[in-house]
Amino acid sequence: MQPQSALQRRQQEQWQQWQAHQHWQQQRQQKLAQPPAWRAGVRPGPPAKVRAASLWAVLATALLSALFLGEGLGLNLLIVAVPAALAAYFAAQAAGRRIRPWTLVWGLGGLALLVVPALRDAGWPTFLAVASALALGSLALHGSRTWFGVLVGSLGIWGSVIPGIGWGWKGLRERAGGSRDRWGPVLRTVAVAAVLLVVFGALFVSADAAFAELLGNLVPEVSVSDGPWRILLFGLGLVGALAAARAAAAPHQWDKARIAPGRARGRMEWALPLVVLNLLFAAFIAVQLTVLIGGYEKVFEETRLSYSEYARQGFWQLLWATVLTLVVIAFAKRWAPRGGTRDRTLVRSVLGVLCLLTLVVVASALSRMYLYVDEYGLTRLRISVAAMELWLGLVIVLIMAAGVFGARWLPRAIAGSAGAAVLAFGLMSPDALVAERNVQRFTDHGTIDIEYLRDLSADAVPALNGLPEPQRTCALLGIADSVEDGPWYATSIGERRALDLLAERPIDTRGVDCRNTGPANSGEYGR
């Protein structure tokens, strides 16, 4: 065998390099084609075929969306949500899924949250309620129970929007192609019923004014100029109902996502920082007890802070301390030692003490807020952050219970408590509470911020209606201009009650000078 020339050796090296590059490219394409490890098993299987009941429920949702949405929020959201929930139920039934207790909790909780827009006029509790209803509805469709599953599952319905359209269209074509003989009678029946309703309805409307008024109040008024807007609402209702049904027929299995556990730390490395944090909490609580015993005069002597500065400054810091403590607990649990019984006892003891001390901090923050509200009145911001602090305290109690009874139920319990908190917040009518507290404060001390109260919603009208003149007129001026007499399905009970009160006792601005009712302590409002 003759030795290879330099040219042949170079060609052989280039060939080997090209083969190595091709092998690397193939491996890279295989990795790109495969989903990440955490998504293994998450993707849903093929969905079941669309049932006729699901298609009819989807169509009902779209029609009700076109008729009742677009003129405000009220009972119309619940009217639209019921057939959408039925479409999802029929799709889940076709897929062989069973209703579980937590599915009922999520589904009924989501529908209950949609009662808030029907009762309250305030926009901020309504927004929280609608957003929470969507999250709970998505959890009902996916049935998640792990931390990752509950977090992602609350948003999972958005991933079914595009697949839902294709799934619904495919099911409609299959049904239309396989049962053409049945569609003709159905369409003819619907057409005949519509003609009869229009003809005899027109005759009855022209024959009796009372019936005409009743029908006009019940049936939405639709005009040709509203056509594009109604078509858009029809499409949104159709897509939303299809997404819910598609998610129910083939949900993502978010609980099967493989999340690598944190690396367990040594006992000393893990426990020492938390023990130091517990000692810091204990020292802070000891100072709070000293202040409680010594009174505010002692605080003023030592800090020279005013009453409002002491209460306001402390509350916000303690609120953030509560939030950060929950973050610390989450990371501590992820990196906790997992060697055996002694490690479990250490983790429960250290984290249990931290949770107990945090509950005392929550109580201290709420007491400071109470002092501040007692001095300067209640506002939307103050009632919101106080409610947030209360819920954080409940979360800490649930974490402590999980340390005793096990934590499998904890993610769903925290999500359920969040939904229940939003529902309670909306039902208690925060704007009405703000108005009632400030009216009472005006009665007791003669101080009130009219400019702030003007920005409240119609829910505040019953309380503000009890103010003497000219404070009543000046407080209700802005609210009366914003309240409109809309259709029954887009008018909340709070708006209807405000309209009735203003009709019984109209606002008369003659001889009223609102500049003389200026705010007392206005600098403290909104903080």
C-alpha positions as CSV (number, residue, x, y, z in Angstrom):
1,M,0.0,0.0,0.0
2,Q,1.4,3.4,-1.0
3,P,1.4,6.2,1.5
4,Q,-1.3,8.8,1.1
5,S,-0.4,12.1,-0.4
6,A,-1.0,15.4,1.5
7,L,-4.0,16.2,-0.8
8,Q,-5.7,12.9,0.1
9,R,-5.1,13.3,3.8
10,R,-6.6,16.8,3.6
11,Q,-9.6,15.5,1.7
12,Q,-10.1,12.8,4.2
13,E,-10.0,15.2,7.2
14,Q,-12.5,17.5,5.4
15,W,-14.8,14.5,4.9
16,Q,-14.6,13.5,8.6
17,Q,-15.3,17.1,9.6
18,W,-18.3,17.2,7.3
19,Q,-19.6,13.9,8.7
20,A,-19.2,15.2,12.3
21,H,-21.0,18.4,11.4
22,Q,-23.9,16.5,9.8
23,H,-24.2,14.3,12.9
24,W,-24.2,17.4,15.2
25,Q,-26.9,19.0,13.0
26,Q,-29.1,15.8,13.2
27,Q,-28.8,15.7,17.0
28,R,-29.6,19.4,17.2
29,Q,-32.7,19.0,15.0
30,Q,-33.9,16.1,17.1
31,K,-33.5,18.2,20.3
32,L,-35.4,21.0,18.7
33,A,-38.2,18.7,17.6
34,Q,-38.6,17.3,21.0
35,P,-40.4,19.4,23.7
36,P,-38.5,20.5,26.8
37,A,-38.3,18.0,29.6
38,W,-40.7,19.9,31.8
39,R,-43.4,19.7,29.0
40,A,-43.2,15.9,28.7
41,G,-46.7,14.6,29.0
42,V,-48.3,18.1,29.3
43,R,-49.8,18.2,25.8
44,P,-53.4,17.1,25.5
45,G,-54.4,14.1,23.6
46,P,-56.8,14.2,20.6
47,P,-60.1,15.8,21.6
48,A,-63.4,13.9,21.5
49,K,-65.8,14.7,18.7
50,V,-68.0,17.7,19.1
51,R,-71.5,16.8,20.4
52,A,-74.5,18.6,19.0
53,A,-75.3,19.8,22.5
54,S,-72.0,21.6,22.7
55,L,-72.5,23.2,19.3
56,W,-75.9,24.5,20.3
57,A,-74.6,25.8,23.6
58,V,-71.7,27.6,21.8
59,L,-74.3,29.1,19.4
60,A,-76.4,30.2,22.3
61,T,-73.4,31.9,23.9
62,A,-72.6,33.8,20.7
63,L,-76.1,35.0,20.2
64,L,-76.5,36.1,23.8
65,S,-73.1,37.9,23.6
66,A,-74.3,39.8,20.5
67,L,-77.6,40.7,22.2
68,F,-76.7,41.5,25.8
69,L,-73.1,42.6,25.9
70,G,-71.7,46.0,24.8
71,E,-74.0,48.3,26.9
72,G,-72.3,47.9,30.2
73,L,-71.8,45.2,32.8
74,G,-74.5,43.6,35.0
75,L,-76.4,40.4,34.9
76,N,-75.4,40.0,31.2
77,L,-72.1,38.4,32.1
78,L,-73.8,35.7,34.0
79,I,-76.3,35.2,31.2
80,V,-73.6,34.7,28.7
81,A,-71.4,32.5,31.0
82,V,-74.1,29.9,31.7
83,P,-74.4,28.5,28.2
84,A,-70.6,28.6,27.8
85,A,-70.3,26.5,30.9
86,L,-72.9,24.1,29.5
87,A,-70.9,23.8,26.3
88,A,-67.8,22.9,28.3
89,Y,-69.8,20.4,30.4
90,F,-71.1,18.6,27.3
91,A,-67.6,18.5,25.8
92,A,-66.1,17.0,29.0
93,Q,-68.9,14.5,29.1
94,A,-68.2,13.4,25.5
95,A,-64.5,13.0,26.5
96,G,-65.4,10.7,29.4
97,R,-64.3,13.2,32.1
98,R,-66.0,13.0,35.5
99,I,-67.0,15.9,37.6
100,R,-64.8,16.0,40.7
101,P,-65.4,18.1,43.9
102,W,-62.7,20.6,43.1
103,T,-64.1,21.0,39.6
104,L,-67.4,22.0,41.2
105,V,-65.6,24.4,43.5
106,W,-63.9,26.1,40.6
107,G,-66.9,26.2,38.3
108,L,-69.5,27.4,40.8
109,G,-67.0,29.8,42.3
110,G,-66.4,31.3,38.9
111,L,-70.1,31.8,38.2
112,A,-70.6,33.2,41.7
113,L,-67.9,35.8,41.0
114,L,-69.9,37.0,38.0
115,V,-72.7,38.0,40.4
116,V,-70.5,40.9,41.6
117,P,-71.0,43.0,38.4
118,A,-74.8,42.5,38.8
119,L,-74.7,43.8,42.3
120,R,-72.0,46.5,42.4
121,D,-71.3,49.5,40.2
122,A,-67.7,50.1,41.3
123,G,-65.3,49.2,38.5
124,W,-62.3,47.9,40.6
125,P,-64.2,45.1,42.5
126,T,-65.9,44.2,39.2
127,F,-62.6,43.9,37.4
128,L,-61.1,41.7,40.1
129,A,-64.2,39.5,40.1
130,V,-64.3,39.1,36.3
131,A,-60.5,38.3,36.1
132,S,-60.9,35.8,39.0
133,A,-63.9,34.2,37.4
134,L,-61.9,33.6,34.2
135,A,-59.0,32.1,36.3
136,L,-61.4,29.8,38.3
137,G,-63.2,28.8,35.1
138,S,-59.9,27.8,33.5
139,L,-59.0,25.7,36.6
140,A,-62.3,24.0,36.4
141,L,-61.5,23.0,32.8
142,H,-58.0,21.7,33.5
143,G,-58.4,20.2,37.0
144,S,-54.9,21.1,38.2
145,R,-53.7,20.4,41.8
146,T,-49.9,21.1,41.9
147,W,-48.3,24.5,42.3
148,F,-47.3,24.7,38.7
149,G,-50.6,23.3,37.5
150,V,-52.7,25.8,39.5
151,L,-50.6,28.7,38.4
152,V,-50.5,27.9,34.7
153,G,-53.9,26.2,34.7
154,S,-55.6,29.4,35.8
155,L,-54.4,30.9,32.4
156,G,-54.7,27.7,30.4
157,I,-57.9,28.6,28.6
158,W,-56.1,31.1,26.5
159,G,-54.1,28.3,24.9
160,S,-57.3,26.7,23.6
161,V,-58.6,29.7,21.7
162,I,-57.0,28.9,18.3
163,P,-57.3,25.1,18.6
164,G,-61.0,25.6,19.6
165,I,-61.9,27.3,16.4
166,G,-60.4,24.5,14.3
167,W,-62.0,21.8,16.5
168,G,-65.4,23.5,16.3
169,W,-65.3,23.9,12.5
170,K,-64.3,20.3,12.0
171,G,-67.1,19.1,14.2
172,L,-69.6,21.3,12.4
173,R,-68.6,20.0,9.0
174,E,-68.8,16.4,10.2
175,R,-72.2,16.9,11.6
176,A,-73.4,18.8,8.6
177,G,-72.1,16.2,6.2
178,G,-73.4,13.2,8.1
179,S,-76.9,14.4,8.9
180,R,-78.1,16.6,6.0
181,D,-81.6,15.2,6.2
182,R,-81.9,16.4,9.8
183,W,-80.6,20.0,9.3
184,G,-83.4,20.9,6.9
185,P,-86.3,20.3,9.4
186,V,-84.4,22.1,12.1
187,L,-83.8,25.2,10.0
188,R,-87.3,25.2,8.8
189,T,-88.6,24.9,12.4
190,V,-86.5,27.8,13.6
191,A,-87.5,30.0,10.6
192,V,-91.2,29.3,11.1
193,A,-90.9,30.0,14.9
194,A,-89.1,33.3,14.2
195,V,-91.7,34.4,11.7
196,L,-94.5,33.6,14.1
197,L,-92.8,35.5,17.0
198,V,-92.2,38.6,14.8
199,V,-95.8,38.7,13.3
200,F,-97.8,38.1,16.5
201,G,-95.3,40.0,18.6
202,A,-95.8,43.1,16.4
203,L,-99.6,42.7,16.6
204,F,-99.6,42.4,20.4
205,V,-97.2,45.3,20.8
206,S,-99.5,47.6,18.7
207,A,-102.6,46.3,20.6
208,D,-101.4,47.0,24.2
209,A,-99.1,49.7,25.4
210,A,-98.3,47.9,28.6
211,F,-97.2,44.8,26.8
212,A,-95.2,46.9,24.4
213,E,-93.3,48.6,27.3
214,L,-92.7,45.2,29.0
215,L,-91.4,43.7,25.8
216,G,-89.2,46.7,25.1
217,N,-87.7,46.5,28.6
218,L,-87.0,42.7,28.3
219,V,-85.7,42.5,24.7
220,P,-82.5,44.3,23.8
221,E,-82.9,47.0,21.2
222,V,-80.9,46.2,18.1
223,S,-80.4,48.6,15.2
224,V,-78.7,48.4,11.8
225,S,-76.0,50.8,12.8
226,D,-75.0,48.4,15.6
227,G,-74.4,45.6,13.1
228,P,-70.6,45.6,13.1
229,W,-70.4,45.9,16.9
230,R,-72.9,43.1,17.4
231,I,-71.0,40.9,14.9
232,L,-67.8,41.4,16.8
233,L,-69.5,40.5,20.1
234,F,-71.0,37.4,18.4
235,G,-67.5,36.3,17.3
236,L,-66.0,36.9,20.7
237,G,-68.7,34.8,22.4
238,L,-68.4,32.1,19.8
239,V,-64.6,31.9,20.1
240,G,-64.7,32.0,23.9
241,A,-67.3,29.3,24.2
242,L,-65.4,27.1,21.7
243,A,-62.1,27.6,23.7
244,A,-63.9,26.5,26.9
245,A,-65.4,23.5,25.2
246,R,-62.1,22.5,23.6
247,A,-60.2,22.8,26.9
248,A,-62.8,20.6,28.6
249,A,-62.6,18.0,25.8
250,A,-58.8,17.8,25.8
251,P,-57.1,19.8,28.6
252,H,-53.4,20.3,29.1
253,Q,-52.0,18.0,31.8
254,W,-50.1,20.7,33.6
255,D,-49.7,18.5,36.7
256,K,-47.5,16.2,34.7
257,A,-44.9,19.0,34.1
258,R,-41.6,17.8,35.5
259,I,-40.0,20.5,37.6
260,A,-36.7,19.6,39.0
261,P,-36.6,19.9,42.8
262,G,-34.2,22.3,44.5
263,R,-30.9,21.0,45.8
264,A,-31.3,20.1,49.5
265,R,-29.0,22.1,51.8
266,G,-27.3,21.1,54.9
267,R,-29.1,21.6,58.2
268,M,-26.8,24.4,59.4
269,E,-26.6,26.1,56.0
270,W,-30.4,26.1,55.7
271,A,-31.5,26.7,59.3
272,L,-29.1,29.4,60.5
273,P,-30.4,32.3,58.2
274,L,-34.0,31.4,59.1
275,V,-33.2,31.3,62.8
276,V,-31.6,34.8,62.6
277,L,-34.7,36.0,60.7
278,N,-36.9,34.6,63.5
279,L,-34.9,36.4,66.1
280,L,-35.3,39.7,64.2
281,F,-39.0,39.1,64.0
282,A,-39.2,38.4,67.7
283,A,-37.2,41.6,68.5
284,F,-39.6,43.7,66.4
285,I,-42.6,42.1,68.0
286,A,-41.1,42.8,71.5
287,V,-40.8,46.5,70.5
288,Q,-44.4,46.5,69.3
289,L,-45.5,45.2,72.7
290,T,-43.5,47.9,74.4
291,V,-45.2,50.5,72.3
292,L,-48.6,49.0,73.0
293,I,-47.9,49.2,76.8
294,G,-46.3,52.6,76.8
295,G,-48.7,54.3,74.4
296,Y,-48.2,56.7,71.5
297,E,-46.7,59.4,73.7
298,K,-43.6,57.3,74.3
299,V,-43.3,56.8,70.5
300,F,-43.5,60.5,69.9
301,E,-40.9,61.2,72.5
302,E,-38.5,58.8,70.9
303,T,-39.2,59.2,67.2
304,R,-40.8,62.7,66.9
305,L,-43.2,61.1,64.3
306,S,-46.7,62.4,64.1
307,Y,-49.6,60.1,64.7
308,S,-50.3,59.7,60.9
309,E,-46.7,59.3,60.0
310,Y,-46.2,56.5,62.5
311,A,-49.2,54.6,61.4
312,R,-48.8,55.0,57.7
313,Q,-45.1,54.4,57.5
314,G,-45.3,51.3,59.6
315,F,-48.2,49.7,57.6
316,W,-46.5,49.7,54.2
317,Q,-43.3,48.3,55.6
318,L,-45.1,45.6,57.4
319,L,-47.2,44.7,54.3
320,W,-44.0,44.2,52.3
321,A,-42.5,42.3,55.1
322,T,-45.4,39.9,55.0
323,V,-45.1,39.4,51.2
324,L,-41.4,38.8,51.4
325,T,-41.8,36.4,54.2
326,L,-44.0,34.2,51.9
327,V,-41.3,34.4,49.3
328,V,-38.7,33.3,51.9
329,I,-40.9,30.4,52.9
330,A,-41.3,29.2,49.3
331,F,-37.6,29.2,48.7
332,A,-36.8,27.7,52.1
333,K,-39.2,24.8,51.4
334,R,-37.6,24.2,48.0
335,W,-34.1,24.0,49.5
336,A,-35.0,22.4,52.8
337,P,-33.0,19.3,53.9
338,R,-34.7,16.1,53.2
339,G,-32.7,13.5,55.0
340,G,-35.3,11.9,57.3
341,T,-37.5,12.5,60.4
342,R,-35.0,14.9,62.1
343,D,-34.9,17.1,59.0
344,R,-38.6,17.2,58.7
345,T,-38.9,18.1,62.4
346,L,-36.3,20.9,61.9
347,V,-38.1,22.3,58.8
348,R,-41.5,22.3,60.5
349,S,-40.2,23.9,63.7
350,V,-38.2,26.7,62.0
351,L,-40.9,27.6,59.4
352,G,-43.7,27.2,61.9
353,V,-42.1,29.7,64.2
354,L,-41.6,32.1,61.3
355,C,-45.2,31.7,60.2
356,L,-46.4,32.4,63.8
357,L,-44.3,35.5,64.1
358,T,-45.5,36.7,60.7
359,L,-49.1,36.4,61.9
360,V,-48.2,38.8,64.7
361,V,-46.7,41.2,62.1
362,V,-49.9,41.0,60.1
363,A,-51.9,41.9,63.2
364,S,-49.5,44.8,63.9
365,A,-49.9,46.1,60.3
366,L,-53.7,45.9,60.6
367,S,-53.7,47.7,63.9
368,R,-51.6,50.6,62.4
369,M,-54.1,50.8,59.5
370,Y,-57.0,51.0,62.0
371,L,-55.3,53.9,63.8
372,Y,-54.7,55.7,60.5
373,V,-58.3,55.2,59.3
374,D,-59.6,56.3,62.6
375,E,-57.6,59.5,62.4
376,Y,-58.0,60.4,58.7
377,G,-60.9,58.4,57.3
378,L,-61.3,55.4,54.9
379,T,-60.3,55.4,51.3
380,R,-60.3,52.9,48.5
381,L,-56.6,52.3,48.7
382,R,-56.7,51.8,52.5
383,I,-59.5,49.3,52.4
384,S,-57.8,47.4,49.5
385,V,-54.5,47.0,51.1
386,A,-56.1,46.1,54.4
387,A,-58.1,43.4,52.6
388,M,-54.8,42.2,51.0
389,E,-53.1,42.0,54.3
390,L,-56.0,40.0,55.7
391,W,-55.8,37.5,52.9
392,L,-52.0,37.2,53.3
393,G,-52.6,36.3,56.9
394,L,-55.0,33.6,55.8
395,V,-52.4,32.2,53.4
396,I,-50.0,32.0,56.3
397,V,-52.5,30.1,58.4
398,L,-53.1,27.7,55.5
399,I,-49.3,27.1,55.2
400,M,-49.1,26.3,58.9
401,A,-52.0,23.9,58.6
402,A,-50.2,22.2,55.6
403,G,-47.2,21.7,57.8
404,V,-49.3,19.7,60.2
405,F,-51.8,17.9,57.9
406,G,-49.8,17.6,54.7
407,A,-49.5,20.0,51.7
408,R,-51.1,18.2,48.8
409,W,-54.2,20.4,49.1
410,L,-52.4,23.6,49.7
411,P,-52.1,25.0,46.1
412,R,-55.8,24.6,45.5
413,A,-56.7,25.9,48.9
414,I,-54.7,29.1,48.4
415,A,-56.3,29.6,44.9
416,G,-59.7,28.9,46.3
417,S,-59.1,31.4,49.2
418,A,-58.1,34.0,46.7
419,G,-61.3,33.6,44.7
420,A,-63.4,33.6,47.9
421,A,-61.6,36.8,49.1
422,V,-62.3,38.6,45.8
423,L,-66.0,37.5,46.0
424,A,-66.3,38.7,49.6
425,F,-64.5,42.0,48.7
426,G,-67.0,42.6,45.9
427,L,-70.1,41.6,47.9
428,M,-69.2,43.9,50.9
429,S,-69.3,46.9,48.5
430,P,-66.1,48.8,49.4
431,D,-67.3,52.1,47.9
432,A,-70.3,51.9,50.2
433,L,-68.1,51.2,53.2
434,V,-65.8,54.1,52.3
435,A,-68.8,56.5,52.1
436,E,-70.4,55.2,55.3
437,R,-67.2,55.5,57.3
438,N,-66.6,59.1,56.1
439,V,-70.2,60.2,56.6
440,Q,-70.0,58.8,60.2
441,R,-66.7,60.7,60.6
442,F,-68.4,63.9,59.5
443,T,-71.1,63.3,62.0
444,D,-68.7,62.8,64.8
445,H,-65.9,65.3,64.0
446,G,-67.3,67.6,61.3
447,T,-64.5,66.8,58.8
448,I,-65.0,65.4,55.3
449,D,-63.3,65.4,51.9
450,I,-66.0,66.1,49.3
451,E,-63.6,66.1,46.4
452,Y,-62.6,62.6,47.1
453,L,-66.1,61.3,47.7
454,R,-67.2,62.7,44.3
455,D,-65.1,60.0,42.6
456,L,-66.9,57.1,44.2
457,S,-69.3,54.9,42.3
458,A,-73.1,54.7,42.5
459,D,-72.7,52.2,45.4
460,A,-71.9,55.1,47.7
461,V,-75.1,57.0,47.0
462,P,-77.2,55.5,49.8
463,A,-74.6,56.6,52.4
464,L,-73.9,60.0,50.9
465,N,-77.6,60.7,50.5
466,G,-77.8,61.0,54.3
467,L,-75.4,64.0,54.4
468,P,-76.9,67.4,55.2
469,E,-76.9,70.1,52.6
470,P,-74.8,71.5,51.0
471,Q,-72.4,68.5,51.5
472,R,-75.0,66.1,50.1
473,T,-75.4,68.0,46.8
474,C,-71.7,68.6,46.4
475,A,-70.8,65.0,47.1
476,L,-73.4,63.5,44.7
477,L,-72.7,65.9,41.8
478,G,-70.0,63.8,40.2
479,I,-71.7,60.5,40.9
480,A,-75.1,61.6,39.5
481,D,-73.5,62.7,36.2
482,S,-71.9,59.2,35.8
483,V,-75.0,57.1,36.6
484,E,-77.1,56.2,33.6
485,D,-80.4,54.4,33.3
486,G,-79.4,51.5,31.1
487,P,-81.2,48.2,30.2
488,W,-82.0,45.7,32.9
489,Y,-79.3,43.3,31.9
490,A,-76.5,46.0,31.9
491,T,-77.5,47.9,35.0
492,S,-76.3,46.8,38.5
493,I,-78.5,46.8,41.5
494,G,-76.2,49.5,43.0
495,E,-76.9,51.7,40.0
496,R,-80.6,51.0,40.1
497,R,-80.8,51.9,43.8
498,A,-78.8,55.1,43.2
499,L,-81.2,56.1,40.4
500,D,-84.2,55.6,42.6
501,L,-82.7,57.6,45.5
502,L,-81.8,60.5,43.2
503,A,-85.3,60.4,41.7
504,E,-86.9,60.6,45.1
505,R,-84.7,63.5,46.2
506,P,-83.2,65.2,43.1
507,I,-80.1,67.3,43.3
508,D,-80.7,71.0,43.3
509,T,-77.5,73.1,42.8
510,R,-79.3,76.5,43.2
511,G,-77.7,78.5,45.9
512,V,-75.1,75.8,46.6
513,D,-71.4,76.8,46.8
514,C,-69.3,73.7,46.9
515,R,-66.1,75.7,47.5
516,N,-67.1,76.2,51.1
517,T,-67.4,72.5,51.7
518,G,-63.7,72.0,51.0
519,P,-61.9,69.0,52.4
520,A,-60.6,68.8,55.8
521,N,-57.3,66.9,56.2
522,S,-57.4,66.5,52.4
523,G,-53.6,66.0,52.3
524,E,-54.1,62.6,54.0
525,Y,-56.6,61.3,51.5
526,G,-55.5,58.7,48.9
527,R,-52.4,57.8,50.9
